Amino acid sequence: MYAAVVGLRACGRPESLTDWRAAVGGAARDSVRDVGGRGPVLLAVAAAALCAWMLLPLAFLAPGPLALALTGVDVRMPHRPGAVTALPE
């Protein structure tokens, strides 16, 4: 399970386009730091598998929940550059 979460988080990182080793390393660090982020990613994998299992033509919907979960987990991490944080009052 941990390898699947790290792999999916690596796919969602911007540096995965140019340097896979850096993307996997960063995803592994983020997975260790953000234990709560594993849940949404695993639930998205389950939702994608359920869509594909119920009816094969629904398999094209599988990337939707995965992309949404990876984006949500990435946005909620405040220590990442470019992450959205709460506005100061």
Sequence and secondary structure as in RCSB ss.txt:
>XXXX:A:sequence
MYAAVVGLRACGRPESLTDWRAAVGGAARDSVRDVGGRGPVLLAVAAAALCAWMLLPLAFLAPGPLALALTGVDV
RMPHRPGAVTALPE
>XXXX:A:secstr
 HHHHHHHHHHTSGGGGT HHHHHHHHHHHHHH GGGHHHHHHHHHHHHHHHHH GGGGGGTHHHHHHHHHHHHH
T TTSTT       
